[in-house]
Amino acid sequence: MPSPMEKAGILVEALPYIKKFYGKTVVIKYGGHAMVNEELKKAVLTDAVLMKYVGMQPVIVHGGGPEITGMLKRLGIESNFIGGLRVTDAETMEIAQMVLVGKINKDIVGLINDIGGTAVGLSGKDANLLVADKKLHLMRNPDGSEEAVDIGLVGEIREVNPGIVDTLLKEGYIPVVAPVAVGEGGNSYNVNADVAAGALAVALNADKLIILTDVEGILADRKDKNSLLSTVTMQDVPRLIEQGIIDGGMIPKVECCTCALQGGVGTTHIIDGRVPHSLLLEIFTDQGVGTMVTN
């Protein structure tokens, strides 16, 4: 247990950051292990409530792929993937919407309210928050050519209308957004939660975008956890991808950060959601955790 003096030192260290980010909007993409481990879940959402009470404006965008897969299995519905993306037919979309909006979103809202915050759950369909078009997946053929493949009701965000989120923030609420977008004819589209968080951060002119994931951040050597790159610039990204330092599932997260920065977001962060209170450590301490991607 920290001594009283150590606790005082922690508060003093946090003071300039509290002052710097007072009134600033921070979009948090909440996903990975921190959504399934009860201790980590409570730690993340407690961090968000604390951020609100010290004057910041947190907005949470959550994922839920594993829970969707679990529900589909329970119902005996097989999941099909093309290029790592779930093929989302009408039946799958109905289940995905039910899980994301009806279960996960409301569970998060309930826990935030129980901790002491005041949260309101939304989907991208509310007030046309996220408007999407059908996304076609580009498959590379053995001969090197590319072919557009229909993967169903997977959406690509075309428009963000953040008015409802702005209103909730001004009234003191913590908005919690499920990544289900609305399309032509009122159709529902499943959209990538990282992309939804990035697009919303741009529309809100957020000061920070923070992506919670299940790795330490960007590692110079994936076999060495001590090789964390604490800061990466947008200019570094193409080289790091070419060198294989940024690869696999980290590529879309970094690209999401880059797009957010290009859209005017102040700084972006990829942090390890498996570390308790990683949000507070990233925002309110000198050392921080994870990787900050800047322009």
Summary of the structure (lengths in Angstrom):
residues: 295
radius of gyration: 19.1
end to end distance: 38.7
largest distance: 66.4
contacts: 985
relative contact order: 0.16
helix: 43%
strand: 27%
